[in-house]
């Protein structure tokens, strides 16, 4: 399979071209924005591979949860490219992509608690299991750190953690069942793992560009300033 994957849900903007298991990648930290950055990465990858967009089988993208503008950007760019080349889209959870990265660490257990900083004193979180393609073990949610739990079925097993939520809320590192030595707060979702998951699943869950939807989890994506 030939898949273009992209992600802009966090400050790490990335793109990967998956060509039958061989990967070409670009990534860059961005303080804000990213539309021109991600499109430039896509152009570079296609030029390096010698492929045209229409030669691909699908476009995968991080569908969230994550920063509102970043998630919206990823969907918009994927839709635009999909419409232009007549390609289906593969929405991939950013939490799941981060779990795929964590579970691929050497010595990592087969259980991962993923916590991404959601601002406003909350985290996006979910539990995932390996081996192979990360599988969802709990519903993705947005909640206060105090509401995050390691599943009871995991207690006594090794559990790793990943995501910016652990940096923003260090108390999460002490959750019962979690191995604090296997917490990687510096990790962010990347297009590489989005491409891996998309390739493992194939086109069974592909959607038409007009049907691609972001996942924010939080209904209130912005707080209006108060008026005196």
N, C-alpha and C positions, 0 to 999 in steps of 0.2 A: 504493500500500500504506500501511497504517497500523500502525506498529510502536512498541511501547514498549521501550526499551532501558535497561538498568541495569548498573552496575558498582560493586563494592566490594572489588576484589582488592588495592587499595593504600590508602594514606592519603587518596587523593582519591575521595570518594564522589560518584557522578554518575548522572543519569537524563536521558533524551532521549525526546521523543515525535516520531516521524517521520510526517508526514502528507503523503503524495504529494510528498516532496521538501522540504517546509517543516518546519523543526525548531524545537521548543521545548525548552530545556534548563535543568537545574539542576545545580549542583555545589558541593561544599564539602569542605574538608580536615577530616578527623576524626582526633583522636589515637587513639581506640579506639572499639569498638562501631560503631553505625551502623544498627541495625535500624529504630529509630524515624525516623532521619534519612532513609533511602532511601524508606520508606513515605510520609513527609511530602512528599518531592519528587514521588513518583508522584501523590499526591492533588492537589498543586498543579498539575501539568501537565494532568491530566484536567479539573480545574475550569477552567483557563485555556482549554483547547481546546473545552470544552462537550461532550466525548465521554464516554461510559461505557466501562468496561473491555471490555465485551462487543462494543463497536463496532469493536475493533481486529482485525487479522488475525493477529498473533503477538506474542510477548514474546521479545526477544533479551536475552542476558545474557553477561557476561564469565565464561567457564567456567574461568579460570585459564590458566597458573599464576600464583600470587601468594600472599599471606598466607593461611595455612590457614583462619583464622576468617573472613576477608573473602571468600574464594572460596566457602566453605560457606554464608555468609550470602546471597550472590548467588543461588546455586542454590535455597536454601530459599525466598527471597522470590519468585523467578520461578515455582517450582513452586506455591506457595500461590496466586499470582495466576492462574496458568494453570488450576489446578483450579477456582478460583472462577468463572472466566469461560468455561471450556471452550475455551481457546486453546492452540495448539501453541507449543513453545519452540524458539528458535534459539540454540544454544550457539556462542559466538564466542571464539576464542583471544585472551587479553589481549595476548600478544606481537604477534599479527597486527594487533590494533586499534592498538597503539602504532606499528607499522610504517606503517599507513595514515596516521596523523597525521604521522609524520616525512616520508614520501614526498610529503605534500601541502604541505610547506613550500616557499615560493618559492625557486627555485634548487637544490632538492634533486635529487640524482641518482636513478636508478631502482633502486638497490640499497641496502638498509638492514640494518645489523646491530643487533639489539635485545638489550639486556642489562638485566635487572631484578635488583636486589639480592635474593638469596635468603637472606641472613643465613648464619651458620655458615661464613663464608669462601667462599661460593659465589654463583653467579649463574644465573638462568634466562635462556637465550639461544636465539636462532634467527635465521635469515637470510631476508629477504623481498625480492621484486622487484615493481616496478610496470611500466607505468603502470596506471591503473584500480584495480581491487580488488587489494590486496596479495596476492601469491602466495607460498606457502612454498617456499623454495629449499634448506632444510636441516631436518632433524628438530629439534623443540624439545627442549632438554635442560637439565639442571641439572648444573653442574660448577664446578670451581675456575676462577678467571679465567685461569690459565695454560693451560687446555685450549681456550679460545675461539679460533677461527680465522676469518679471512675466506676464503671459498671461493677456490680457485686460479683458477677460471673468472672471478672478479671482479677479479683483479689487473690493473691497467692501466685499469680502469673507475673511475668515481667511486663511492665508498661512503660513506654517512652513517651515523651512529650515534645511538641514543636510548635513554633509560631510566636508572633510578636506579643501575644497576650501574656506570655510568661515573663517577658521583659517589662511590660507595663504593670503587671500585677504579680510580683514575686511570690506572694503567698500561695499561688497556684502550684508552685514547685513542691509544696509540702503536702499535697493531697494524699490521703491514704491510698496505697496501691501503686502510686507513681514512683519510679526510681529517679530521684533528683539528679543522679549522675548521668542520666540519659534524657536530659531536657535540653533541647536546642532552640533557645528563644530567638536566635539570629536567623533562623531559616524563614524563607518567604516562598510563596507559590511561584513556580517557574513553568515556562512553556514546555520545557523538556519533558516533565512528568505528565503534563496535559497531553502531549503527543504520544507518550508511552501508553497511557490509559486508553486514548482514542484508538490506537493501533491494536491493542489487546481486545477491545470490544468490537471493532469493525463498524460497519455502517448500519447495524440493526437499529440503533437509537438515533440515527441521523434525522434532522428536521430540515424543512425548507427554510431559506433565509427569512422569509416573512413570519415564520413561526418561532424564531429564536427569541427567548425571553431571559432577561436578567433575573437573578435571585438576590434580593437585598436582605431578607429575613426581618429587617426592621421596617415597620410601616412609616415611622417618623424619620425621614432621611435628612431633615433640616429643622433647626429650631429658629423660629422667627424672633427678632429682637422685641423686647417688651416696650410698650409705649407708656410714658408717664402721663 
